[in-house]
Amino acid sequence: MKYALVIFETAESRARIQTDRDTHRAAYESWIGQIAAAGKLISGDALETEHIAAVTVRKTTAGASTVTEGPAHPGEETLGGWFVIDVADREEAVELATGLRTPETVEIWPLLETA
């Protein structure tokens, strides 16, 4: 089954990135490298979160658009990126997610398999 590991930056992880980017990145790359070496990584991307803010577009049922600066769901955690993995089951996805040694939050979502 394919799952998305959706990564949310936290205040703690942002502080760590600012004070010691190399150590943070090395821990991150080690974690995702182990998943890739096991043949379970399909893809992944990080979002630019430091220099450019998100833009949110909301559509109404009438078709009107509202454009606002900032994330759709502002808060302490910021969407930072995602990885798509292919694993046996949800438990394996959770196991892989718990291996992340940096202070981010990981949401695990099953991907909708298309016919």
Residue pairs with C-beta under 8 A, 6 or more apart in sequence:
1 86
1 87
1 88
1 89
1 90
1 93
1 110
1 111
1 113
2 42
2 84
2 85
2 86
2 110
2 111
2 113
3 84
3 85
3 87
3 90
3 93
3 108
3 109
3 110
3 111
4 82
4 83
4 84
4 85
4 107
4 108
4 109
4 111
5 82
5 83
5 84
5 85
5 93
5 96
5 97
5 106
5 107
5 108
6 79
6 82
6 106
6 107
6 108
6 109
7 46
7 79
7 80
7 81
7 82
7 83
7 104
7 105
7 106
8 77
8 78
8 79
8 80
8 104
8 105
8 106
8 107
9 17
9 49
9 77
9 78
9 79
9 80
9 104
10 76
10 77
10 103
10 104
10 105
11 76
12 103
13 24
13 80
13 102
13 103
13 104
14 78
16 23
16 24
16 102
16 103
17 24
17 50
24 102
27 101
27 102
28 100
28 102
30 101
31 99
31 100
31 101
31 102
32 41
32 44
32 83
34 99
35 41
35 83
35 85
35 96
35 99
40 85
40 86
40 87
40 96
41 83
41 84
41 85
42 83
42 84
42 85
42 86
43 83
43 84
44 81
44 82
44 83
44 84
45 81
45 82
46 80
46 81
47 79
47 80
47 81
49 78
49 79
49 80
53 69
53 70
53 71
54 69
54 70
54 71
54 72
54 79
55 67
55 68
55 69
55 70
56 67
56 68
56 69
56 70
56 71
56 72
57 65
57 66
57 67
58 65
58 66
58 68
58 72
59 65
60 66
71 78
71 79
77 105
80 104
84 111
85 93
85 96
87 93
87 96
90 108
90 110
93 108
94 108
97 106
97 108
100 106
